[in-house]
Amino acid sequence: MSGPRWRGALQGAIQVGVATCCVLGLSTGLGVFQSAKAQEANGPSITGVWVTHDDETQEPRAHIKITQDNGRLSGRIIKTLDPDALPDERCTRCTGDRKNQALVGLEIIRGGQKNDNEWMWEGGKILDPESGDEYRFKIRLLDQGRTLQVRGYLGPFWRTQVWTRQP
């Protein structure tokens, strides 16, 4: 056989072979592929406790706990690491429902959904509690889940921080 008929016969044989292997569960190659896909789906998670760092000194600033509810992110300050911070410090520059809320417990990440093509979440908002400003974000999971690249956007301008997973 040659030409298009040969390709058609080969494609048919491949389809039958793959279907048979799938039904019988005998395909090692397919099993490895399925295992890799399952591992990707169950791979590193954005949820957990993350350490933020000062932009200039890189000293740890706070612990942020990120959770997901129906695929949407929420991130709250669970601990401040600034030695000068008051224990009952509040977000006096925040607006709306976060105005004058205590920093510990303050929700700074709202919304956003995972981009299916990469380990990135976007479409939500992140709050800078020092200024009270809120930014659109893109958050990318890096280093096999050990770091987050957190980028806040205001118009065409952005600022990027790298957060590390709390051990």
mmCIF file of the C-alpha atoms, coordinates in Angstrom:
data_MODEL
# 
_entry.id   MODEL 
# 
loop_
_atom_site.group_PDB 
_atom_site.id 
_atom_site.type_symbol 
_atom_site.label_atom_id 
_atom_site.label_alt_id 
_atom_site.label_comp_id 
_atom_site.label_asym_id 
_atom_site.label_entity_id 
_atom_site.label_seq_id 
_atom_site.pdbx_PDB_ins_code 
_atom_site.Cartn_x 
_atom_site.Cartn_y 
_atom_site.Cartn_z 
_atom_site.occupancy 
_atom_site.B_iso_or_equiv 
_atom_site.pdbx_formal_charge 
_atom_site.auth_seq_id 
_atom_site.auth_comp_id 
_atom_site.auth_asym_id 
_atom_site.auth_atom_id 
_atom_site.pdbx_PDB_model_num 
ATOM 1   C CA . MET A 1 1   ? 0.000   0.000  0.000  1.00 0.00 ? 1   MET A CA 1 
ATOM 2   C CA . SER A 1 2   ? 1.121   3.504  -0.658 1.00 0.00 ? 2   SER A CA 1 
ATOM 3   C CA . GLY A 1 3   ? -0.181  7.048  -0.526 1.00 0.00 ? 3   GLY A CA 1 
ATOM 4   C CA . PRO A 1 4   ? -3.440  8.070  1.122  1.00 0.00 ? 4   PRO A CA 1 
ATOM 5   C CA . ARG A 1 5   ? -4.797  4.492  1.399  1.00 0.00 ? 5   ARG A CA 1 
ATOM 6   C CA . TRP A 1 6   ? -1.719  3.409  3.369  1.00 0.00 ? 6   TRP A CA 1 
ATOM 7   C CA . ARG A 1 7   ? -2.076  6.373  5.763  1.00 0.00 ? 7   ARG A CA 1 
ATOM 8   C CA . GLY A 1 8   ? -5.800  5.658  6.183  1.00 0.00 ? 8   GLY A CA 1 
ATOM 9   C CA . ALA A 1 9   ? -5.138  1.996  6.987  1.00 0.00 ? 9   ALA A CA 1 
ATOM 10  C CA . LEU A 1 10  ? -2.392  2.959  9.459  1.00 0.00 ? 10  LEU A CA 1 
ATOM 11  C CA . GLN A 1 11  ? -4.623  5.524  11.167 1.00 0.00 ? 11  GLN A CA 1 
ATOM 12  C CA . GLY A 1 12  ? -7.406  2.938  11.430 1.00 0.00 ? 12  GLY A CA 1 
ATOM 13  C CA . ALA A 1 13  ? -4.999  0.388  12.920 1.00 0.00 ? 13  ALA A CA 1 
ATOM 14  C CA . ILE A 1 14  ? -3.725  2.940  15.410 1.00 0.00 ? 14  ILE A CA 1 
ATOM 15  C CA . GLN A 1 15  ? -7.268  3.884  16.427 1.00 0.00 ? 15  GLN A CA 1 
ATOM 16  C CA . VAL A 1 16  ? -8.235  0.236  16.907 1.00 0.00 ? 16  VAL A CA 1 
ATOM 17  C CA . GLY A 1 17  ? -4.998  -0.464 18.787 1.00 0.00 ? 17  GLY A CA 1 
ATOM 18  C CA . VAL A 1 18  ? -5.396  2.515  21.104 1.00 0.00 ? 18  VAL A CA 1 
ATOM 19  C CA . ALA A 1 19  ? -9.045  1.681  21.723 1.00 0.00 ? 19  ALA A CA 1 
ATOM 20  C CA . THR A 1 20  ? -8.137  -1.943 22.521 1.00 0.00 ? 20  THR A CA 1 
ATOM 21  C CA . CYS A 1 21  ? -5.334  -0.877 24.850 1.00 0.00 ? 21  CYS A CA 1 
ATOM 22  C CA . CYS A 1 22  ? -7.575  1.627  26.585 1.00 0.00 ? 22  CYS A CA 1 
ATOM 23  C CA . VAL A 1 23  ? -10.364 -0.902 27.046 1.00 0.00 ? 23  VAL A CA 1 
ATOM 24  C CA . LEU A 1 24  ? -8.025  -3.612 28.308 1.00 0.00 ? 24  LEU A CA 1 
ATOM 25  C CA . GLY A 1 25  ? -5.806  -1.203 30.269 1.00 0.00 ? 25  GLY A CA 1 
ATOM 26  C CA . LEU A 1 26  ? -2.662  -2.808 28.845 1.00 0.00 ? 26  LEU A CA 1 
ATOM 27  C CA . SER A 1 27  ? -0.908  0.205  27.372 1.00 0.00 ? 27  SER A CA 1 
ATOM 28  C CA . THR A 1 28  ? 2.096   1.113  29.461 1.00 0.00 ? 28  THR A CA 1 
ATOM 29  C CA . GLY A 1 29  ? 2.721   4.194  27.355 1.00 0.00 ? 29  GLY A CA 1 
ATOM 30  C CA . LEU A 1 30  ? -0.841  5.364  27.779 1.00 0.00 ? 30  LEU A CA 1 
ATOM 31  C CA . GLY A 1 31  ? -0.658  4.623  31.502 1.00 0.00 ? 31  GLY A CA 1 
ATOM 32  C CA . VAL A 1 32  ? 2.444   6.790  31.812 1.00 0.00 ? 32  VAL A CA 1 
ATOM 33  C CA . PHE A 1 33  ? 0.687   9.561  29.859 1.00 0.00 ? 33  PHE A CA 1 
ATOM 34  C CA . GLN A 1 34  ? -2.408  9.315  32.076 1.00 0.00 ? 34  GLN A CA 1 
ATOM 35  C CA . SER A 1 35  ? -0.213  9.277  35.180 1.00 0.00 ? 35  SER A CA 1 
ATOM 36  C CA . ALA A 1 36  ? 1.591   12.438 34.015 1.00 0.00 ? 36  ALA A CA 1 
ATOM 37  C CA . LYS A 1 37  ? -1.755  14.153 33.352 1.00 0.00 ? 37  LYS A CA 1 
ATOM 38  C CA . ALA A 1 38  ? -3.061  13.121 36.790 1.00 0.00 ? 38  ALA A CA 1 
ATOM 39  C CA . GLN A 1 39  ? 0.137   14.358 38.418 1.00 0.00 ? 39  GLN A CA 1 
ATOM 40  C CA . GLU A 1 40  ? -0.223  17.693 36.572 1.00 0.00 ? 40  GLU A CA 1 
ATOM 41  C CA . ALA A 1 41  ? -3.820  17.990 37.765 1.00 0.00 ? 41  ALA A CA 1 
ATOM 42  C CA . ASN A 1 42  ? -2.724  17.141 41.310 1.00 0.00 ? 42  ASN A CA 1 
ATOM 43  C CA . GLY A 1 43  ? 0.587   19.005 41.023 1.00 0.00 ? 43  GLY A CA 1 
ATOM 44  C CA . PRO A 1 44  ? 1.740   21.889 43.170 1.00 0.00 ? 44  PRO A CA 1 
ATOM 45  C CA . SER A 1 45  ? -1.038  23.909 44.702 1.00 0.00 ? 45  SER A CA 1 
ATOM 46  C CA . ILE A 1 46  ? -1.256  27.656 45.160 1.00 0.00 ? 46  ILE A CA 1 
ATOM 47  C CA . THR A 1 47  ? -3.077  27.107 48.447 1.00 0.00 ? 47  THR A CA 1 
ATOM 48  C CA . GLY A 1 48  ? -1.106  27.340 51.665 1.00 0.00 ? 48  GLY A CA 1 
ATOM 49  C CA . VAL A 1 49  ? 0.877   29.889 53.623 1.00 0.00 ? 49  VAL A CA 1 
ATOM 50  C CA . TRP A 1 50  ? 3.219   32.223 51.752 1.00 0.00 ? 50  TRP A CA 1 
ATOM 51  C CA . VAL A 1 51  ? 5.857   34.649 53.036 1.00 0.00 ? 51  VAL A CA 1 
ATOM 52  C CA . THR A 1 52  ? 5.916   38.134 51.507 1.00 0.00 ? 52  THR A CA 1 
ATOM 53  C CA . HIS A 1 53  ? 9.185   40.055 51.357 1.00 0.00 ? 53  HIS A CA 1 
ATOM 54  C CA . ASP A 1 54  ? 10.069  43.742 51.506 1.00 0.00 ? 54  ASP A CA 1 
ATOM 55  C CA . ASP A 1 55  ? 10.727  45.096 48.007 1.00 0.00 ? 55  ASP A CA 1 
ATOM 56  C CA . GLU A 1 56  ? 13.970  46.804 49.015 1.00 0.00 ? 56  GLU A CA 1 
ATOM 57  C CA . THR A 1 57  ? 15.490  44.717 51.834 1.00 0.00 ? 57  THR A CA 1 
ATOM 58  C CA . GLN A 1 58  ? 13.931  41.331 50.960 1.00 0.00 ? 58  GLN A CA 1 
ATOM 59  C CA . GLU A 1 59  ? 13.226  40.851 54.680 1.00 0.00 ? 59  GLU A CA 1 
ATOM 60  C CA . PRO A 1 60  ? 10.103  38.789 55.425 1.00 0.00 ? 60  PRO A CA 1 
ATOM 61  C CA . ARG A 1 61  ? 7.050   41.039 55.961 1.00 0.00 ? 61  ARG A CA 1 
ATOM 62  C CA . ALA A 1 62  ? 3.986   38.859 56.457 1.00 0.00 ? 62  ALA A CA 1 
ATOM 63  C CA . HIS A 1 63  ? 2.452   35.415 56.152 1.00 0.00 ? 63  HIS A CA 1 
ATOM 64  C CA . ILE A 1 64  ? -0.443  35.192 53.696 1.00 0.00 ? 64  ILE A CA 1 
ATOM 65  C CA . LYS A 1 65  ? -2.775  32.195 53.663 1.00 0.00 ? 65  LYS A CA 1 
ATOM 66  C CA . ILE A 1 66  ? -4.187  31.507 50.203 1.00 0.00 ? 66  ILE A CA 1 
ATOM 67  C CA . THR A 1 67  ? -7.296  29.363 49.833 1.00 0.00 ? 67  THR A CA 1 
ATOM 68  C CA . GLN A 1 68  ? -9.569  28.465 46.922 1.00 0.00 ? 68  GLN A CA 1 
ATOM 69  C CA . ASP A 1 69  ? -13.329 28.283 46.896 1.00 0.00 ? 69  ASP A CA 1 
ATOM 70  C CA . ASN A 1 70  ? -14.877 26.992 43.675 1.00 0.00 ? 70  ASN A CA 1 
ATOM 71  C CA . GLY A 1 71  ? -11.615 27.795 41.870 1.00 0.00 ? 71  GLY A CA 1 
ATOM 72  C CA . ARG A 1 72  ? -11.526 31.441 43.031 1.00 0.00 ? 72  ARG A CA 1 
ATOM 73  C CA . LEU A 1 73  ? -8.680  32.680 45.229 1.00 0.00 ? 73  LEU A CA 1 
ATOM 74  C CA . SER A 1 74  ? -8.756  34.352 48.612 1.00 0.00 ? 74  SER A CA 1 
ATOM 75  C CA . GLY A 1 75  ? -5.633  35.443 50.468 1.00 0.00 ? 75  GLY A CA 1 
ATOM 76  C CA . ARG A 1 76  ? -5.531  36.765 54.032 1.00 0.00 ? 76  ARG A CA 1 
ATOM 77  C CA . ILE A 1 77  ? -2.772  38.145 56.209 1.00 0.00 ? 77  ILE A CA 1 
ATOM 78  C CA . ILE A 1 78  ? -2.407  35.666 59.058 1.00 0.00 ? 78  ILE A CA 1 
ATOM 79  C CA . LYS A 1 79  ? 0.749   37.098 60.627 1.00 0.00 ? 79  LYS A CA 1 
ATOM 80  C CA . THR A 1 80  ? 2.754   40.307 60.336 1.00 0.00 ? 80  THR A CA 1 
ATOM 81  C CA . LEU A 1 81  ? 6.523   39.993 60.677 1.00 0.00 ? 81  LEU A CA 1 
ATOM 82  C CA . ASP A 1 82  ? 7.312   43.721 60.852 1.00 0.00 ? 82  ASP A CA 1 
ATOM 83  C CA . PRO A 1 83  ? 8.877   44.329 64.284 1.00 0.00 ? 83  PRO A CA 1 
ATOM 84  C CA . ASP A 1 84  ? 7.491   47.897 64.252 1.00 0.00 ? 84  ASP A CA 1 
ATOM 85  C CA . ALA A 1 85  ? 3.899   46.810 63.537 1.00 0.00 ? 85  ALA A CA 1 
ATOM 86  C CA . LEU A 1 86  ? 1.372   47.350 66.292 1.00 0.00 ? 86  LEU A CA 1 
ATOM 87  C CA . PRO A 1 87  ? -0.553  44.231 67.357 1.00 0.00 ? 87  PRO A CA 1 
ATOM 88  C CA . ASP A 1 88  ? -3.910  45.907 66.619 1.00 0.00 ? 88  ASP A CA 1 
ATOM 89  C CA . GLU A 1 89  ? -2.795  47.790 63.507 1.00 0.00 ? 89  GLU A CA 1 
ATOM 90  C CA . ARG A 1 90  ? -5.604  48.544 61.064 1.00 0.00 ? 90  ARG A CA 1 
ATOM 91  C CA . CYS A 1 91  ? -5.885  49.281 57.368 1.00 0.00 ? 91  CYS A CA 1 
ATOM 92  C CA . THR A 1 92  ? -6.737  52.958 57.676 1.00 0.00 ? 92  THR A CA 1 
ATOM 93  C CA . ARG A 1 93  ? -6.080  53.658 53.983 1.00 0.00 ? 93  ARG A CA 1 
ATOM 94  C CA . CYS A 1 94  ? -8.314  50.847 52.751 1.00 0.00 ? 94  CYS A CA 1 
ATOM 95  C CA . THR A 1 95  ? -11.740 51.621 51.336 1.00 0.00 ? 95  THR A CA 1 
ATOM 96  C CA . GLY A 1 96  ? -15.069 49.814 51.276 1.00 0.00 ? 96  GLY A CA 1 
ATOM 97  C CA . ASP A 1 97  ? -15.578 46.763 53.479 1.00 0.00 ? 97  ASP A CA 1 
ATOM 98  C CA . ARG A 1 98  ? -11.871 46.630 54.383 1.00 0.00 ? 98  ARG A CA 1 
ATOM 99  C CA . LYS A 1 99  ? -11.637 50.168 55.785 1.00 0.00 ? 99  LYS A CA 1 
ATOM 100 C CA . ASN A 1 100 ? -10.231 50.097 59.333 1.00 0.00 ? 100 ASN A CA 1 
ATOM 101 C CA . GLN A 1 101 ? -10.092 46.291 59.433 1.00 0.00 ? 101 GLN A CA 1 
ATOM 102 C CA . ALA A 1 102 ? -7.288  44.733 61.448 1.00 0.00 ? 102 ALA A CA 1 
ATOM 103 C CA . LEU A 1 103 ? -4.282  43.820 59.288 1.00 0.00 ? 103 LEU A CA 1 
ATOM 104 C CA . VAL A 1 104 ? -4.221  40.297 60.705 1.00 0.00 ? 104 VAL A CA 1 
ATOM 105 C CA . GLY A 1 105 ? -7.166  38.614 59.020 1.00 0.00 ? 105 GLY A CA 1 
ATOM 106 C CA . LEU A 1 106 ? -7.405  41.213 56.237 1.00 0.00 ? 106 LEU A CA 1 
ATOM 107 C CA . GLU A 1 107 ? -8.282  39.722 52.841 1.00 0.00 ? 107 GLU A CA 1 
ATOM 108 C CA . ILE A 1 108 ? -5.733  41.085 50.357 1.00 0.00 ? 108 ILE A CA 1 
ATOM 109 C CA . ILE A 1 109 ? -6.385  38.672 47.442 1.00 0.00 ? 109 ILE A CA 1 
ATOM 110 C CA . ARG A 1 110 ? -9.861  38.376 45.962 1.00 0.00 ? 110 ARG A CA 1 
ATOM 111 C CA . GLY A 1 111 ? -10.992 36.381 42.960 1.00 0.00 ? 111 GLY A CA 1 
ATOM 112 C CA . GLY A 1 112 ? -8.958  35.273 40.031 1.00 0.00 ? 112 GLY A CA 1 
ATOM 113 C CA . GLN A 1 113 ? -9.092  31.961 38.246 1.00 0.00 ? 113 GLN A CA 1 
ATOM 114 C CA . LYS A 1 114 ? -6.472  29.506 37.086 1.00 0.00 ? 114 LYS A CA 1 
ATOM 115 C CA . ASN A 1 115 ? -5.362  29.776 33.488 1.00 0.00 ? 115 ASN A CA 1 
ATOM 116 C CA . ASP A 1 116 ? -5.644  26.200 32.160 1.00 0.00 ? 116 ASP A CA 1 
ATOM 117 C CA . ASN A 1 117 ? -2.568  26.514 29.943 1.00 0.00 ? 117 ASN A CA 1 
ATOM 118 C CA . GLU A 1 118 ? -0.064  27.344 32.672 1.00 0.00 ? 118 GLU A CA 1 
ATOM 119 C CA . TRP A 1 119 ? 0.317   27.569 36.444 1.00 0.00 ? 119 TRP A CA 1 
ATOM 120 C CA . MET A 1 120 ? -1.082  31.103 36.553 1.00 0.00 ? 120 MET A CA 1 
ATOM 121 C CA . TRP A 1 121 ? -4.080  32.746 38.179 1.00 0.00 ? 121 TRP A CA 1 
ATOM 122 C CA . GLU A 1 122 ? -5.469  36.014 36.855 1.00 0.00 ? 122 GLU A CA 1 
ATOM 123 C CA . GLY A 1 123 ? -8.558  38.191 36.803 1.00 0.00 ? 123 GLY A CA 1 
ATOM 124 C CA . GLY A 1 124 ? -8.660  38.988 40.493 1.00 0.00 ? 124 GLY A CA 1 
ATOM 125 C CA . LYS A 1 125 ? -7.569  41.900 42.668 1.00 0.00 ? 125 LYS A CA 1 
ATOM 126 C CA . ILE A 1 126 ? -4.760  42.310 45.191 1.00 0.00 ? 126 ILE A CA 1 
ATOM 127 C CA . LEU A 1 127 ? -4.677  44.974 47.892 1.00 0.00 ? 127 LEU A CA 1 
ATOM 128 C CA . ASP A 1 128 ? -1.611  46.879 49.097 1.00 0.00 ? 128 ASP A CA 1 
ATOM 129 C CA . PRO A 1 129 ? -2.571  47.483 52.747 1.00 0.00 ? 129 PRO A CA 1 
ATOM 130 C CA . GLU A 1 130 ? 0.093   50.194 53.155 1.00 0.00 ? 130 GLU A CA 1 
ATOM 131 C CA . SER A 1 131 ? -1.424  52.430 50.481 1.00 0.00 ? 131 SER A CA 1 
ATOM 132 C CA . GLY A 1 132 ? -4.972  51.074 50.371 1.00 0.00 ? 132 GLY A CA 1 
ATOM 133 C CA . ASP A 1 133 ? -4.636  50.698 46.589 1.00 0.00 ? 133 ASP A CA 1 
ATOM 134 C CA . GLU A 1 134 ? -6.053  47.686 44.802 1.00 0.00 ? 134 GLU A CA 1 
ATOM 135 C CA . TYR A 1 135 ? -4.510  46.211 41.644 1.00 0.00 ? 135 TYR A CA 1 
ATOM 136 C CA . ARG A 1 136 ? -5.405  43.586 39.049 1.00 0.00 ? 136 ARG A CA 1 
ATOM 137 C CA . PHE A 1 137 ? -3.116  40.593 39.444 1.00 0.00 ? 137 PHE A CA 1 
ATOM 138 C CA . LYS A 1 138 ? -1.398  37.729 37.714 1.00 0.00 ? 138 LYS A CA 1 
ATOM 139 C CA . ILE A 1 139 ? 0.031   35.137 40.061 1.00 0.00 ? 139 ILE A CA 1 
ATOM 140 C CA . ARG A 1 140 ? 2.329   32.451 38.701 1.00 0.00 ? 140 ARG A CA 1 
ATOM 141 C CA . LEU A 1 141 ? 3.402   29.339 40.601 1.00 0.00 ? 141 LEU A CA 1 
ATOM 142 C CA . LEU A 1 142 ? 7.151   28.674 40.082 1.00 0.00 ? 142 LEU A CA 1 
ATOM 143 C CA . ASP A 1 143 ? 9.933   26.353 41.251 1.00 0.00 ? 143 ASP A CA 1 
ATOM 144 C CA . GLN A 1 144 ? 7.695   23.291 41.585 1.00 0.00 ? 144 GLN A CA 1 
ATOM 145 C CA . GLY A 1 145 ? 5.365   25.165 43.924 1.00 0.00 ? 145 GLY A CA 1 
ATOM 146 C CA . ARG A 1 146 ? 8.007   26.731 46.174 1.00 0.00 ? 146 ARG A CA 1 
ATOM 147 C CA . THR A 1 147 ? 7.622   30.349 44.993 1.00 0.00 ? 147 THR A CA 1 
ATOM 148 C CA . LEU A 1 148 ? 4.934   32.666 43.663 1.00 0.00 ? 148 LEU A CA 1 
ATOM 149 C CA . GLN A 1 149 ? 5.514   35.485 41.245 1.00 0.00 ? 149 GLN A CA 1 
ATOM 150 C CA . VAL A 1 150 ? 2.864   38.033 42.243 1.00 0.00 ? 150 VAL A CA 1 
ATOM 151 C CA . ARG A 1 151 ? 2.373   40.860 39.759 1.00 0.00 ? 151 ARG A CA 1 
ATOM 152 C CA . GLY A 1 152 ? -0.056  43.716 40.429 1.00 0.00 ? 152 GLY A CA 1 
ATOM 153 C CA . TYR A 1 153 ? -1.204  45.911 37.529 1.00 0.00 ? 153 TYR A CA 1 
ATOM 154 C CA . LEU A 1 154 ? -2.514  49.469 37.502 1.00 0.00 ? 154 LEU A CA 1 
ATOM 155 C CA . GLY A 1 155 ? -3.162  50.422 33.891 1.00 0.00 ? 155 GLY A CA 1 
ATOM 156 C CA . PRO A 1 156 ? -0.007  49.741 31.865 1.00 0.00 ? 156 PRO A CA 1 
ATOM 157 C CA . PHE A 1 157 ? 2.203   49.747 34.981 1.00 0.00 ? 157 PHE A CA 1 
ATOM 158 C CA . TRP A 1 158 ? 3.003   46.788 37.210 1.00 0.00 ? 158 TRP A CA 1 
ATOM 159 C CA . ARG A 1 159 ? 5.008   45.742 40.241 1.00 0.00 ? 159 ARG A CA 1 
ATOM 160 C CA . THR A 1 160 ? 6.246   42.211 40.837 1.00 0.00 ? 160 THR A CA 1 
ATOM 161 C CA . GLN A 1 161 ? 7.038   40.479 44.102 1.00 0.00 ? 161 GLN A CA 1 
ATOM 162 C CA . VAL A 1 162 ? 8.276   36.947 44.741 1.00 0.00 ? 162 VAL A CA 1 
ATOM 163 C CA . TRP A 1 163 ? 6.690   35.172 47.677 1.00 0.00 ? 163 TRP A CA 1 
ATOM 164 C CA . THR A 1 164 ? 8.064   31.947 49.167 1.00 0.00 ? 164 THR A CA 1 
ATOM 165 C CA . ARG A 1 165 ? 6.109   29.034 50.553 1.00 0.00 ? 165 ARG A CA 1 
ATOM 166 C CA . GLN A 1 166 ? 6.138   28.800 54.338 1.00 0.00 ? 166 GLN A CA 1 
ATOM 167 C CA . PRO A 1 167 ? 7.722   25.446 55.242 1.00 0.00 ? 167 PRO A CA 1 
# 
